[in-house]
Amino acid sequence: MTDRHEVTVSRRGRTPAQDDGLSGLLAAYHLRTEAEKGEAVDDVDGLPDRYRAEISDPGTAFADDVVLVSLIGEVPVGCLVLTAATDGRSEIKRLWTDPGFRGRGVASALMGAALAHASEAGVSGVRLSVWKWRTEAIALYERLGFTATASWDERRELVCMRRPV
């Protein structure tokens, strides 16, 4: 049976009326990322403090940012954070699609919504960083007009990309 629900993206409020699944999505993102970096941990308690803070209280961690959650039907399947603009530029962080829902346009919908918000907010450019082994994500970013740029981050194997809005 094929799931024919459309992907919807909603902007998360600081205090959502119900659990929108963001904490679970962030936990999955950080656990998978640590495993891919060769630093796997058994559960959220093994993550660095800064990541645990995002998971336990995303409203505080991203208080100044735009947080998007995507749904298929009523199931939270993806998230993205667009940071508050600094010097006219924002950064995309924490783009994540639940692996069971990949290939359905979730990441594209989140990126489209983030770029539209950046444009409406008068942001001149958006940047992001992505691990070099995440080739599908890099291909998506390139399709959306992002190009590789000199790194602003000292971590090895990180690809930094930018695009004007």
Secondary structure by P-SEA (a helix, b strand, c coil): ccccbbbbbbbbccccccccaaaaaaaaaaaaaaaaacccccccccccaaaaaaaaccccccccbbbbbbbcccccccbbbbccccccbbbbccccccccccccaaaaaaaaaaaaaaaaaccccccccccccaaaaaaaaaaabbbbcccccccccbbbbbbcc
